[in-house]
Amino acid sequence: MSQRIDYYKVASNGLKPLLAMESYLGEQTTLDPLLKELIKIRVSQINGCAYCLNMHTTDTRKLGETEQRINCVSAFEECGFYSDQEKSALRLAEKMTLISDNHISNELYDDLRTYFDEKEYCDLVLTISQINSWNRIAISMGTTI
């Protein structure tokens, strides 16, 4: 597939809110940067976004993450090398990405709140929403690696 439209050029004003959200998530959240990258990888796996998978696995390596944890994120539930906090956040990422089939239960919310305060929970939801938006844009526009 080749790039269909240079959306940064054609719709730059439409991308400004997404870029502002990136700035917020990068500068005004206390979420662990590695956790945010693991979330972006898992969501991009579910959505099948090669461009974002390539970007975020590269970014995760730059932050010092191990190949084992990068390679196994799709099977995080079966792996003992993800923390309970990370697993809880990755569960939310999966549920939100496939939300029409998987509503966010009170049990999952309660579990998340044992690890994340109100602002951090909001920032998790925004992080997951943001990468879902980028995946959909990249896939629809034919963004290539």
DSSP file with accessible surface (Angstrom, degrees, kcal/mol):
  #  RESIDUE AA STRUCTURE BP1 BP2  ACC     N-H-->O    O-->H-N    N-H-->O    O-->H-N    TCO  KAPPA ALPHA  PHI   PSI    X-CA   Y-CA   Z-CA
    1    1 A M              0   0  156      0, 0.0     2,-0.3     0, 0.0     3,-0.0   0.000 360.0 360.0 360.0 145.6    0.0    0.0    0.0
    2    2 A S        -     0   0   89    142,-0.1     2,-0.1     1,-0.1   141,-0.0  -0.813 360.0 -79.6-115.6 160.4    1.2    3.5   -0.7
    3    3 A Q        -     0   0   74     -2,-0.3   139,-0.2     1,-0.2     3,-0.1  -0.362  40.6-167.0 -57.2 125.0    0.4    6.8    1.1
    4    4 A R        +     0   0  149    137,-3.1     2,-0.4     1,-0.3    -1,-0.2   0.900  68.0   5.5 -82.7 -47.8   -2.9    7.9   -0.2
    5    5 A I        -     0   0   79    136,-0.9     2,-1.8     4,-0.0    -1,-0.3  -1.000  65.3-126.7-140.3 138.2   -3.0   11.5    1.1
    6    6 A D    >>  +     0   0   85     -2,-0.4     4,-2.7     1,-0.2     3,-0.8  -0.646  35.9 180.0 -81.4  84.5   -0.4   13.6    2.9
    7    7 A Y  H 3> S+     0   0   13     -2,-1.8     4,-2.2     1,-0.3    -1,-0.2   0.773  73.4  61.5 -67.4 -24.7   -2.8   14.4    5.7
    8    8 A Y  H 34 S+     0   0  109      2,-0.2    -1,-0.3     1,-0.2     4,-0.2   0.878 114.6  36.5 -66.1 -32.9   -0.3   16.5    7.6
    9    9 A K  H X4 S+     0   0  165     -3,-0.8     3,-0.5     2,-0.1    -2,-0.2   0.915 123.5  40.4 -82.4 -45.2   -0.2   18.8    4.5
   10   10 A V  H 3< S+     0   0  106     -4,-2.7    -3,-0.2     1,-0.2    -2,-0.2   0.860 131.2  21.1 -76.6 -37.4   -3.9   18.6    3.4
   11   11 A A  T >X S+     0   0   47     -4,-2.2     4,-1.3    -5,-0.2     3,-0.6  -0.181  72.0 140.6-128.5  42.7   -5.6   18.7    6.9
   12   12 A S  H <> S+     0   0   59     -3,-0.5     4,-0.9     1,-0.3     3,-0.4   0.866  74.9  53.6 -58.5 -37.6   -3.1   20.2    9.2
   13   13 A N  H 34 S+     0   0  113      1,-0.2     3,-0.5     2,-0.2    -1,-0.3   0.870 106.2  53.4 -65.8 -33.6   -5.7   22.3   11.0
   14   14 A G  H <4 S+     0   0   55     -3,-0.6     4,-0.4     1,-0.2    -1,-0.2   0.772 107.6  51.7 -70.5 -24.7   -7.7   19.1   11.7
   15   15 A L  H  X S+     0   0   11     -4,-1.3     4,-2.6    -3,-0.4     3,-0.3   0.637  85.1  88.3 -86.6 -13.0   -4.7   17.5   13.2
   16   16 A K  H  X S+     0   0  124     -4,-0.9     4,-2.6    -3,-0.5     5,-0.2   0.888  86.2  50.5 -55.8 -43.8   -4.0   20.3   15.6
   17   17 A P  H  > S+     0   0   90      0, 0.0     4,-2.1     0, 0.0    -1,-0.2   0.911 111.4  49.2 -62.9 -37.1   -6.2   18.9   18.4
   18   18 A L  H  > S+     0   0   30     -4,-0.4     4,-2.1    -3,-0.3    -2,-0.2   0.909 112.1  48.1 -66.5 -39.9   -4.5   15.5   18.1
   19   19 A L  H  X S+     0   0   79     -4,-2.6     4,-2.0     2,-0.2    -1,-0.2   0.878 109.7  52.7 -68.6 -34.9   -1.1   17.1   18.3
   20   20 A A  H  X S+     0   0   62     -4,-2.6     4,-2.5    -5,-0.3    -2,-0.2   0.903 108.4  50.9 -65.4 -38.8   -2.2   19.2   21.3
   21   21 A M  H  X S+     0   0   51     -4,-2.1     4,-3.0     2,-0.2     5,-0.2   0.906 107.0  53.9 -64.4 -40.6   -3.3   16.0   23.0
   22   22 A E  H  X S+     0   0   59     -4,-2.1     4,-1.8     1,-0.2    -1,-0.2   0.917 108.8  49.5 -57.9 -42.7    0.1   14.5   22.2
   23   23 A S  H  X S+     0   0   51     -4,-2.0     4,-2.0     2,-0.2     5,-0.3   0.940 111.7  47.9 -62.2 -46.9    1.7   17.4   23.9
   24   24 A Y  H  X S+     0   0   54     -4,-2.5     4,-3.1     1,-0.2    -2,-0.2   0.944 112.9  47.7 -57.6 -50.1   -0.6   17.0   27.0
   25   25 A L  H  < S+     0   0    5     -4,-3.0    -1,-0.2     1,-0.2     4,-0.2   0.796 115.9  45.8 -66.6 -25.8    0.1   13.3   27.2
   26   26 A G  H  < S+     0   0   56     -4,-1.8    -1,-0.2    -5,-0.2    -2,-0.2   0.776 127.9  22.0 -84.5 -26.9    3.8   13.9   26.9
   27   27 A E  H  < S+     0   0  143     -4,-2.0    -2,-0.2    -3,-0.2    -3,-0.2   0.663 122.4  43.6-117.1 -23.2    4.1   16.8   29.4
   28   28 A Q  S  < S+     0   0  118     -4,-3.1     2,-0.4    -5,-0.3    -3,-0.1   0.093  92.3  83.1-122.0  24.4    1.2   16.8   31.8
   29   29 A T        -     0   0   21     -4,-0.2    91,-0.1    -5,-0.1    90,-0.0  -0.947  57.6-151.9-126.7 149.8    0.8   13.2   32.9
   30   30 A T        +     0   0  105     -2,-0.4    -1,-0.1     2,-0.1    90,-0.1   0.338  55.5 127.7 -98.5   5.6    2.5   11.2   35.5
   31   31 A L  S    S-     0   0    9      1,-0.1    -2,-0.1    -6,-0.1    85,-0.0  -0.346  73.9 -98.2 -62.6 141.7    2.0    7.9   33.7
   32   32 A D     >  -     0   0   81      1,-0.1     4,-2.3     2,-0.1     3,-0.2  -0.394  26.3-136.6 -60.2 126.9    5.1    5.9   33.2
   33   33 A P  H  > S+     0   0   68      0, 0.0     4,-2.1     0, 0.0     5,-0.1   0.869 104.5  53.6 -56.9 -36.0    6.4    6.5   29.6
   34   34 A L  H  > S+     0   0   39      2,-0.2     4,-2.6     1,-0.2     5,-0.2   0.904 107.1  51.0 -66.4 -38.9    7.1    2.7   29.2
   35   35 A L  H  > S+     0   0    5      2,-0.2     4,-2.4     1,-0.2    -1,-0.2   0.931 108.6  51.6 -62.3 -44.0    3.5    1.9   30.2
   36   36 A K  H  X S+     0   0   21     -4,-2.3     4,-2.2     1,-0.2    -1,-0.2   0.911 111.1  48.0 -60.1 -40.0    2.2    4.4   27.6
   37   37 A E  H  X S+     0   0   20     -4,-2.1     4,-2.5     2,-0.2    -1,-0.2   0.904 108.9  52.4 -69.4 -39.9    4.3    2.8   24.9
   38   38 A L  H  X S+     0   0    0     -4,-2.6     4,-2.7     1,-0.2    -1,-0.2   0.916 110.2  50.1 -60.6 -40.0    3.2   -0.7   25.8
   39   39 A I  H  X S+     0   0    0     -4,-2.4     4,-2.8     2,-0.2     5,-0.3   0.935 109.6  50.4 -61.1 -45.7   -0.4    0.4   25.6
   40   40 A K  H  X S+     0   0   21     -4,-2.2     4,-2.1     1,-0.2    -2,-0.2   0.887 111.3  49.0 -63.1 -37.0    0.3    2.0   22.2
   41   41 A I  H  X S+     0   0    1     -4,-2.5     4,-2.3     2,-0.2    -1,-0.2   0.955 112.4  47.0 -65.5 -48.7    1.9   -1.3   21.0
   42   42 A R  H  X S+     0   0   37     -4,-2.7     4,-2.3     1,-0.2    -2,-0.2   0.926 114.2  46.4 -62.6 -44.5   -1.0   -3.4   22.2
   43   43 A V  H  X S+     0   0    0     -4,-2.8     4,-2.6     1,-0.2    -1,-0.2   0.931 112.4  50.6 -63.4 -42.5   -3.7   -1.2   20.7
   44   44 A S  H  X>S+     0   0    0     -4,-2.1     5,-2.2    -5,-0.3     4,-1.1   0.851 108.5  53.1 -66.0 -32.6   -1.8   -1.0   17.4
   45   45 A Q  H  <5S+     0   0   54     -4,-2.3     3,-0.4     2,-0.2    -1,-0.2   0.942 110.4  47.0 -63.0 -48.4   -1.5   -4.8   17.4
   46   46 A I  H  <5S+     0   0   43     -4,-2.3    -2,-0.2     1,-0.2    -1,-0.2   0.917 117.0  43.2 -60.3 -42.8   -5.3   -5.1   17.8
   47   47 A N  H  <5S-     0   0   37     -4,-2.6    -1,-0.2    -5,-0.2    -2,-0.2   0.607 107.0-125.7 -81.3 -12.2   -6.0   -2.5   15.1
   48   48 A G  T  <5 +     0   0   56     -4,-1.1     2,-1.0    -3,-0.4    -3,-0.2   0.863  50.1 159.5  71.9  36.9   -3.4   -3.9   12.7
   49   49 A C     >< -     0   0    3     -5,-2.2     4,-2.5     1,-0.2    -1,-0.2  -0.763  17.7-179.1 -98.2  96.7   -1.5   -0.6   12.3
   50   50 A A  H  > S+     0   0   57     -2,-1.0     4,-2.7     1,-0.2     5,-0.2   0.880  80.3  56.1 -62.4 -39.4    2.0   -1.5   11.0
   51   51 A Y  H  > S+     0   0   80     92,-0.3     4,-2.2     1,-0.2    -1,-0.2   0.951 112.7  40.1 -59.6 -49.4    3.1    2.1   10.9
   52   52 A C  H  > S+     0   0    4      2,-0.2     4,-2.9     1,-0.2     5,-0.3   0.875 113.2  55.1 -70.7 -36.0    2.2    2.7   14.6
   53   53 A L  H  X S+     0   0   45     -4,-2.5     4,-2.4     2,-0.2     5,-0.3   0.941 110.2  46.6 -60.3 -45.6    3.6   -0.7   15.7
   54   54 A N  H  X S+     0   0   74     -4,-2.7     4,-1.8    -5,-0.2    -2,-0.2   0.939 114.8  47.1 -61.4 -46.1    6.9    0.1   14.0
   55   55 A M  H  X S+     0   0   63     -4,-2.2     4,-2.5    -5,-0.2    -2,-0.2   0.939 116.3  41.9 -61.4 -48.2    7.0    3.6   15.6
   56   56 A H  H  X S+     0   0   13     -4,-2.9     4,-2.2     2,-0.2    -1,-0.2   0.816 111.5  52.6 -80.6 -27.5    6.1    2.5   19.1
   57   57 A T  H  X S+     0   0   23     -4,-2.4     4,-2.1    -5,-0.3    -1,-0.2   0.915 113.0  47.7 -69.3 -36.5    8.3   -0.6   19.3
   58   58 A T  H  X S+     0   0   51     -4,-1.8     4,-2.0    -5,-0.3    -2,-0.2   0.941 113.0  47.4 -64.3 -47.6   11.2    1.6   18.2
   59   59 A D  H  X S+     0   0   52     -4,-2.5     4,-1.2     1,-0.2    -1,-0.2   0.882 110.5  53.1 -61.5 -38.1   10.3    4.3   20.8
   60   60 A T  H  <>S+     0   0    0     -4,-2.2     5,-2.1     1,-0.2     3,-0.3   0.904 107.3  50.7 -66.6 -40.4    9.9    1.6   23.5
   61   61 A R  H ><5S+     0   0   96     -4,-2.1     3,-1.9     1,-0.2    -1,-0.2   0.907 106.3  55.6 -61.6 -41.5   13.4    0.2   22.7
   62   62 A K  H 3<5S+     0   0  162     -4,-2.0    -1,-0.2     1,-0.3    -2,-0.2   0.803 103.3  55.7 -62.0 -28.4   14.8    3.7   23.0
   63   63 A L  T 3<5S-     0   0   86     -4,-1.2    -1,-0.3    -3,-0.3    -2,-0.2   0.461 126.2-102.7 -82.5  -2.4   13.3    3.9   26.5
   64   64 A G  T < 5 +     0   0   60     -3,-1.9    -3,-0.2     1,-0.2    -2,-0.1   0.571  65.1 157.1  96.9  10.4   15.2    0.8   27.5
   65   65 A E      < -     0   0   20     -5,-2.1    -1,-0.2     1,-0.1     2,-0.1  -0.379  43.3-111.2 -69.2 149.0   12.4   -1.8   27.3
   66   66 A T     >  -     0   0   68      1,-0.1     4,-2.1    -2,-0.1     5,-0.2  -0.449  14.2-124.1 -79.8 153.5   13.5   -5.4   26.8
   67   67 A E  H  > S+     0   0   88      1,-0.2     4,-3.2     2,-0.2     5,-0.2   0.877 110.9  60.2 -61.4 -37.0   12.8   -7.3   23.6
   68   68 A Q  H  > S+     0   0  112      1,-0.2     4,-1.6     2,-0.2    -1,-0.2   0.935 108.0  42.2 -58.1 -48.7   11.0  -10.0   25.7
   69   69 A R  H  > S+     0   0   30      2,-0.2     4,-0.5     1,-0.2    -1,-0.2   0.876 116.1  49.1 -70.8 -34.6    8.4   -7.5   27.0
   70   70 A I  H >< S+     0   0    4     -4,-2.1     3,-0.8     1,-0.2     4,-0.2   0.946 114.0  45.9 -66.2 -46.4    8.0   -5.8   23.6
   71   71 A N  H 3< S+     0   0  102     -4,-3.2     3,-0.3     1,-0.2    -2,-0.2   0.766 116.0  44.6 -69.8 -26.2    7.5   -9.2   21.8
   72   72 A C  H >< S+     0   0   41     -4,-1.6     3,-2.3    -5,-0.2    -1,-0.2   0.384  75.4 106.4-102.9   6.2    5.1  -10.7   24.3
   73   73 A V  G X< S+     0   0    0     -3,-0.8     3,-1.5    -4,-0.5    -1,-0.2   0.824  75.4  61.5 -60.0 -28.7    2.7   -7.7   25.0
   74   74 A S  G 3  S+     0   0   63     -3,-0.3    -1,-0.3     1,-0.3     3,-0.2   0.721 112.1  38.9 -70.0 -16.1    0.0   -9.4   22.9
   75   75 A A  G X  S+     0   0   35     -3,-2.3     3,-1.6     1,-0.1     4,-0.4  -0.090  75.7 136.1-119.2  34.6    0.1  -12.3   25.5
   76   76 A F  G X   +     0   0    2     -3,-1.5     3,-1.3     1,-0.3     6,-0.2   0.795  63.6  64.2 -56.2 -32.6    0.6  -10.1   28.6
   77   77 A E  G 3  S+     0   0   74      1,-0.3    -1,-0.3    -4,-0.2    -2,-0.1   0.839 105.7  44.4 -62.3 -31.5   -2.0  -12.1   30.6
   78   78 A E  G <  S+     0   0  155     -3,-1.6     2,-0.4     2,-0.0    -1,-0.3   0.431  97.8  91.6 -91.9  -2.1    0.1  -15.2   30.5
   79   79 A C    X   -     0   0   16     -3,-1.3     3,-0.7    -4,-0.4   -10,-0.0  -0.833  57.4-158.8-104.4 133.9    3.4  -13.5   31.2
   80   80 A G  T 3  S+     0   0   80     -2,-0.4    -1,-0.1     1,-0.2    -4,-0.0   0.493  83.9  74.9 -83.9  -2.6    4.9  -13.1   34.7
   81   81 A F  T 3  S+     0   0   65      2,-0.1     2,-0.4    -5,-0.1    -1,-0.2   0.291  78.8  80.8 -99.3  12.5    7.1  -10.2   33.7
   82   82 A Y  S <  S-     0   0    7     -3,-0.7     2,-0.0    -6,-0.2     0, 0.0  -0.949  83.4-121.3-108.3 139.6    4.4   -7.6   33.5
   83   83 A S     >  -     0   0   51     -2,-0.4     4,-2.7     1,-0.1     5,-0.2  -0.270  22.7-110.6 -72.6 163.5    3.3   -6.1   36.7
   84   84 A D  H  > S+     0   0  103      1,-0.2     4,-2.3     2,-0.2     5,-0.2   0.876 121.3  54.2 -60.4 -37.4   -0.3   -6.3   37.9
   85   85 A Q  H  > S+     0   0   68      2,-0.2     4,-2.2     1,-0.2    -1,-0.2   0.935 109.2  46.5 -62.3 -46.8   -0.6   -2.5   37.3
   86   86 A E  H  > S+     0   0   20      1,-0.2     4,-2.8     2,-0.2     5,-0.2   0.925 111.8  51.4 -62.6 -42.8    0.6   -2.9   33.7
   87   87 A K  H  X S+     0   0   29     -4,-2.7     4,-2.3     1,-0.2    -1,-0.2   0.905 108.7  51.1 -61.6 -40.8   -1.8   -5.8   33.1
   88   88 A S  H  X S+     0   0    0     -4,-2.3     4,-1.9     2,-0.2    -1,-0.2   0.936 112.1  46.3 -62.3 -45.2   -4.7   -3.8   34.4
   89   89 A A  H  X S+     0   0    0     -4,-2.2     4,-2.2     1,-0.2    -2,-0.2   0.899 111.9  51.1 -65.4 -39.4   -3.9   -0.9   32.1
   90   90 A L  H  X S+     0   0    0     -4,-2.8     4,-2.4     2,-0.2    -1,-0.2   0.865 106.5  55.0 -68.7 -32.9   -3.4   -3.3   29.1
   91   91 A R  H  X S+     0   0   72     -4,-2.3     4,-2.7    -5,-0.2    -1,-0.2   0.925 108.3  48.9 -61.8 -44.1   -6.8   -4.9   29.9
   92   92 A L  H  X S+     0   0    0     -4,-1.9     4,-3.0     1,-0.2     5,-0.3   0.922 108.9  53.6 -61.1 -42.0   -8.4   -1.4   29.7
   93   93 A A  H  X S+     0   0    0     -4,-2.2     4,-2.1     1,-0.2    -2,-0.2   0.919 111.6  45.0 -59.5 -44.1   -6.6   -0.8   26.4
   94   94 A E  H  X S+     0   0   47     -4,-2.4     4,-1.9     2,-0.2    -1,-0.2   0.932 114.4  48.0 -65.3 -46.2   -8.0   -4.0   25.0
   95   95 A K  H  < S+     0   0   74     -4,-2.7     7,-0.3     1,-0.2    -2,-0.2   0.918 114.3  45.9 -62.5 -43.8  -11.5   -3.3   26.3
   96   96 A M  H >< S+     0   0   31     -4,-3.0     3,-1.3     1,-0.2    -1,-0.2   0.889 110.7  52.7 -67.7 -38.0  -11.6    0.3   25.0
   97   97 A T  H 3< S+     0   0   10     -4,-2.1    -1,-0.2    -5,-0.3    -2,-0.2   0.877 122.2  31.0 -66.7 -34.1  -10.2   -0.7   21.6
   98   98 A L  T >X S+     0   0   73     -4,-1.9     3,-1.8    -5,-0.2     4,-1.3  -0.251  81.8 145.2-112.5  43.0  -12.9   -3.3   21.1
   99   99 A I  T <4  +     0   0   84     -3,-1.3    -1,-0.2     1,-0.3    -2,-0.1   0.765  60.7  64.7 -62.7 -27.9  -15.5   -1.4   23.2
  100  100 A S  T 34 S+     0   0   96      1,-0.2    -1,-0.3    -3,-0.2     3,-0.2   0.806 117.6  29.4 -66.5 -23.6  -18.5   -2.5   21.1
  101  101 A D  T <4 S+     0   0  126     -3,-1.8     2,-0.3     1,-0.2    -1,-0.2   0.568 127.0  43.8-102.4 -17.5  -17.9   -6.0   22.3
  102  102 A N     <  -     0   0   45     -4,-1.3    -1,-0.2    -7,-0.3    -4,-0.1  -0.762  69.0-165.4-138.0  87.5  -16.2   -5.3   25.6
  103  103 A H        -     0   0  142     -2,-0.3     2,-0.8    -3,-0.2    -7,-0.1  -0.316  36.9 -99.5 -70.1 158.7  -17.7   -2.7   27.9
  104  104 A I        -     0   0   49     -9,-0.1    -1,-0.1     4,-0.1     2,-0.0  -0.707  44.6-147.6 -83.5 109.8  -15.7   -1.4   30.8
  105  105 A S     >  -     0   0   47     -2,-0.8     4,-2.4     1,-0.1     5,-0.2  -0.323  21.2-118.1 -76.6 160.6  -16.9   -3.3   33.8
  106  106 A N  H  > S+     0   0  119      1,-0.2     4,-3.0     2,-0.2     5,-0.2   0.852 116.2  58.0 -62.7 -33.5  -17.1   -2.0   37.3
  107  107 A E  H  > S+     0   0  144      2,-0.2     4,-2.3     1,-0.2    -1,-0.2   0.920 107.6  44.7 -64.7 -43.3  -14.6   -4.7   38.3
  108  108 A L  H  > S+     0   0   16      2,-0.2     4,-2.9     1,-0.2     5,-0.2   0.937 113.9  50.2 -65.8 -44.4  -12.0   -3.6   35.8
  109  109 A Y  H  X S+     0   0   75     -4,-2.4     4,-2.4     1,-0.2    -2,-0.2   0.941 111.6  48.1 -58.0 -47.4  -12.6    0.1   36.8
  110  110 A D  H  X S+     0   0   95     -4,-3.0     4,-0.8     1,-0.2    -1,-0.2   0.899 111.6  50.4 -61.5 -40.6  -12.1   -0.8   40.5
  111  111 A D  H >X S+     0   0   50     -4,-2.3     3,-1.1    -5,-0.2     4,-0.5   0.942 110.5  49.3 -62.3 -46.6   -9.0   -2.8   39.7
  112  112 A L  H >X S+     0   0    0     -4,-2.9     4,-2.2     1,-0.3     3,-1.7   0.900 104.9  58.7 -58.8 -39.8   -7.5    0.1   37.8
  113  113 A R  H 3< S+     0   0   77     -4,-2.4    -1,-0.3     1,-0.3    -2,-0.2   0.687  93.3  66.2 -70.7 -13.8   -8.3    2.5   40.6
  114  114 A T  H << S+     0   0   99     -3,-1.1    -1,-0.3    -4,-0.8    -2,-0.2   0.761 117.4  26.6 -72.5 -20.8   -6.1    0.4   43.0
  115  115 A Y  H << S+     0   0   77     -3,-1.7     2,-0.4    -4,-0.5    -2,-0.2   0.648 123.2  47.4-110.0 -25.2   -3.2    1.4   40.8
  116  116 A F     <  -     0   0    5     -4,-2.2    -1,-0.2   -85,-0.0   -85,-0.0  -0.976  69.1-137.9-128.7 135.3   -4.2    4.8   39.3
  117  117 A D     >  -     0   0   82     -2,-0.4     4,-2.8    -3,-0.1     5,-0.2  -0.133  46.2 -85.2 -77.1-178.3   -5.7    7.9   40.9
  118  118 A E  H  > S+     0   0  136      1,-0.2     4,-2.4     2,-0.2     5,-0.2   0.910 129.1  45.3 -58.3 -46.7   -8.5    9.8   39.1
  119  119 A K  H  > S+     0   0   94      2,-0.2     4,-2.7     1,-0.2    -1,-0.2   0.923 113.4  49.8 -65.3 -42.8   -6.2   11.9   36.9
  120  120 A E  H  > S+     0   0   39      2,-0.2     4,-2.4     1,-0.2    -2,-0.2   0.899 109.8  51.6 -63.8 -38.6   -4.1    8.9   36.0
  121  121 A Y  H  X S+     0   0   43     -4,-2.8     4,-2.4     2,-0.2    -2,-0.2   0.946 110.8  48.2 -61.9 -45.9   -7.2    6.9   35.1
  122  122 A C  H  X S+     0   0   71     -4,-2.4     4,-2.6     1,-0.2    -2,-0.2   0.919 111.1  51.0 -58.8 -42.5   -8.3    9.8   32.9
  123  123 A D  H  X S+     0   0    0     -4,-2.7     4,-2.5     2,-0.2    -1,-0.2   0.856 107.8  52.7 -66.9 -33.4   -4.8   10.0   31.3
  124  124 A L  H  X S+     0   0    0     -4,-2.4     4,-2.6     2,-0.2     5,-0.2   0.945 110.2  47.7 -61.9 -48.6   -5.0    6.2   30.6
  125  125 A V  H  X S+     0   0   38     -4,-2.4     4,-2.6     1,-0.2    -2,-0.2   0.919 113.5  47.9 -60.5 -42.0   -8.3    6.7   28.8
  126  126 A L  H  X S+     0   0   57     -4,-2.6     4,-2.7     2,-0.2    -1,-0.2   0.900 110.7  51.3 -66.9 -39.4   -6.9    9.6   26.8
  127  127 A T  H  X S+     0   0    1     -4,-2.5     4,-2.3     2,-0.2     5,-0.2   0.935 113.2  44.8 -61.6 -45.8   -3.8    7.7   25.9
  128  128 A I  H  X S+     0   0    0     -4,-2.6     4,-2.1     1,-0.2    -2,-0.2   0.918 114.4  48.5 -66.5 -42.9   -5.8    4.7   24.7
  129  129 A S  H  X S+     0   0   51     -4,-2.6     4,-2.2    -5,-0.2    -1,-0.2   0.909 110.7  52.7 -62.3 -41.4   -8.2    7.0   22.8
  130  130 A Q  H  X S+     0   0   12     -4,-2.7     4,-2.5     2,-0.2    -2,-0.2   0.932 109.6  45.5 -63.5 -48.0   -5.4    8.9   21.2
  131  131 A I  H  X S+     0   0    2     -4,-2.3     4,-2.8     1,-0.2    -1,-0.2   0.891 110.7  54.8 -68.4 -32.7   -3.5    5.8   19.8
  132  132 A N  H  X S+     0   0   16     -4,-2.1     4,-2.2    -5,-0.2    -1,-0.2   0.927 109.3  48.5 -61.9 -40.8   -6.8    4.4   18.5
  133  133 A S  H  X S+     0   0   49     -4,-2.2     4,-2.3     2,-0.2    -2,-0.2   0.946 112.1  47.5 -62.4 -48.4   -7.3    7.7   16.6
  134  134 A W  H  X S+     0   0   26     -4,-2.5     4,-3.0     1,-0.2     5,-0.2   0.906 110.7  52.7 -61.1 -41.2   -3.8    7.7   15.2
  135  135 A N  H  X S+     0   0    0     -4,-2.8     4,-2.7     1,-0.2     5,-0.3   0.942 110.4  47.3 -58.9 -45.7   -4.2    4.0   14.2
  136  136 A R  H  X S+     0   0  118     -4,-2.2     4,-2.1    -5,-0.2    -1,-0.2   0.887 114.2  46.6 -66.7 -37.8   -7.4    4.8   12.3
  137  137 A I  H  X S+     0   0   38     -4,-2.3     4,-2.4     2,-0.2     6,-0.2   0.961 114.1  47.1 -67.5 -49.2   -5.9    7.8   10.6
  138  138 A A  H  X>S+     0   0    3     -4,-3.0     5,-2.6     1,-0.2     4,-0.6   0.917 115.6  44.7 -60.9 -44.0   -2.7    6.0    9.6
  139  139 A I  H ><5S+     0   0   68     -4,-2.7     3,-0.9    -5,-0.2    -1,-0.2   0.942 114.9  47.6 -66.8 -46.2   -4.6    2.9    8.3
  140  140 A S  H 3<5S+     0   0   77     -4,-2.1    -2,-0.2    -5,-0.3    -1,-0.2   0.851 114.8  46.2 -64.6 -33.4   -7.2    5.0    6.4
  141  141 A M  H 3<5S-     0   0   52     -4,-2.4  -137,-3.1    -5,-0.2  -136,-0.9   0.484 110.8-119.7 -89.5  -3.7   -4.6    7.2    4.8
  142  142 A G  T <<5 -     0   0    1     -3,-0.9    -3,-0.2    -4,-0.6     2,-0.1   0.821  40.9-174.0  71.1  31.2   -2.4    4.3    3.8
  143  143 A T      < -     0   0   22     -5,-2.6   -92,-0.3    -6,-0.2     2,-0.2  -0.388   8.8-155.8 -62.7 129.5    0.5    5.5    5.9
  144  144 A T              0   0   64     -2,-0.1  -142,-0.1   -94,-0.1    -1,-0.1  -0.687 360.0 360.0-110.0 162.8    3.5    3.3    5.2
  145  145 A I              0   0  126     -2,-0.2   -94,-0.1   -91,-0.0    -1,-0.0  -0.552 360.0 360.0 -78.1 360.0    6.6    2.4    7.1
